[in-house]
Amino acid sequence: MVETLLQLEGERGGPGQSDSDALHGGTYYRLSGRGNPVVLIHGVGADLTMWDAQVAALGTRYAVVRYDMLGHGGTAKPPGERSLADFVRQLLILLDHLKWQRATFVGFSMGGMVAQAFAVRHPERVERLAILNAVYDRSPAASAAVVERAKQVARDGPAANVEVALKRWFTPAYAAAHPEVLAAVRQRMETNDLQGYLNAYRVFATGDRELVEAIRAIACPTLVATGALDPNSTPEMARRMAEIIPNAKLEIWPGLAHMTPVEGAKVVNLSLLRFLAAARATLHPHGRPMAAPR
């Protein structure tokens, strides 16, 4: 059981800390700001630092927690295969530790997959949901391609497909103008723990199948967004996802590829601030939801 495995890693810190790093039940997390709770969930192979630009924008108005998913960064790397349910359980343990009964969840790529699964399994804990650059119902060819990439990682290590990935994730113009950013992402990918990364990548390769119909049950206000140039988490996938989730809003960001929170930080931040502001507008001055008009 993931909870038991994580507890073996120990804990430090506490739910009241702000602008601090902590470890609870094996999950490494960073808490910033004060206000209504927001949870940021990174993509496969990345870590919590990918959200630096979003925390800078959101942390002045909200309590923001970001964490390393199982097998990533400073979080525990339990032995054995992982499932999407394991990543949902990790998130639930963290939320309970923070004593956050409800929060807004922002998930990127595989993090978007985890956020969707969490919203399906624990709808009472989800105030709002933002799904960024996430896949939906991959075609057989797309599924085969991502499974093949997982095999390459198993055979050749985390660095196996980094250069190809960087070409998918960033536009050529951004890559040429910001080599230091690509170098940092490359280093993060190449230094991933092999087994932890591989276990997560296998979930990423197949987890979308669990959500194709399940996300019809997501009832909270939802933002579905991706880059117009994202070749894998495509605009068409985002459109289909937004159509099937009852209370979803769709945004396609022009000129951006996959790594939108980094390359398109200003656009992404503006979208998230608008989305979160709509939630604040429906709250009582003391933070309680206002009664719906009759």
C-alpha positions, 0 to 999 in steps of 0.5 A, a space after each residue: 500500500 502506497 501510504 505505508 510505503 511512504 510513511 517509511 520515508 518519515 516526515 518533517 514540517 507541518 501544515 501551518 508552514 508558509 513559503 517552506 519546504 517539508 516532507 510528509 509521509 514521503 511526499 516532498 512539498 513546498 507551501 507558499 502564500 495565504 488564502 484559498 487553497 490551490 494545488 499544483 501537480 507537475 508532469 512526468 519527469 519534471 518536479 515541483 520547480 516547474 511551477 516557479 512562475 505560477 507560484 510567483 503570480 498566485 502566491 500573493 493571493 492564494 495558499 499554494 502547495 506544489 509537490 513532487 509526485 511519486 518517484 520524482 524529485 525529493 519524494 519517496 520512490 517505493 519499489 514495485 509498479 505504480 497505478 493511477 490510483 497510487 498517485 491519487 492516494 498520494 495527493 489525498 494523504 497530502 491534502 489531509 495532512 494540510 487539513 484542506 477539506 477543499 481546494 482548486 487543483 491545477 494539473 499539467 500533462 500527467 499531473 492533469 491526469 492525476 487531477 482528473 482521477 482525483 476529481 472523479 474519486 473525491 469530488 467533495 474535495 475539489 472546488 475547481 479543476 484546471 487541466 493543462 496540456 493533458 492527453 485524452 483518449 489517445 489514438 492507437 498510434 499515439 498510445 503505441 508511440 508513448 508505450 515505445 518511449 517507455 520501452 526506450 527509457 527502460 532500455 536506455 535510461 531517463 536520458 533516452 528520449 530527452 532531446 526529442 521531448 524538448 523539441 515537442 515541449 518548446 517552440 523552436 523560437 523559445 528554444 533558441 532564445 532560452 537555452 538555459 531553460 532547456 538545459 535546466 529541463 534536460 538536467 532534471 530529466 536526465 537525473 531522474 531516478 530510473 525506476 521511479 521515472 519508469 513506473 510513472 511513465 508507464 502510468 502516463 502511457 496507459 492512464 488516459 484509458 481509465 478516464 475516457 468515460 469517467 470524467 463525465 462525472 466531474 461536476 466542478 467548474 473546470 478549465 481545460 487548456 493546451 497550446 495550439 502547437 502541442 503535438 501530443 496533448 493536442 487542441 482536439 484532445 482538449 476540445 473533446 475533454 471540454 465537451 465531455 466534462 459538464 461544466 468545462 471551459 476551453 482555452 487554446 493558447 496560440 503559439 505555444 507547444 507543450 510546456 506552457 507553464 514555462 514558455 507561456 507563463 504570462 498567458 497561463 498565469 492570466 488564465 489561472 488568475 481569471 479562473 480562480 477569481 471567478 471562484 472568489 466572486 462566489 464566496 461569502 466575505 468570510 470564505 463560505 460559499 454564498 447561497 445560489 440565487 433563487 
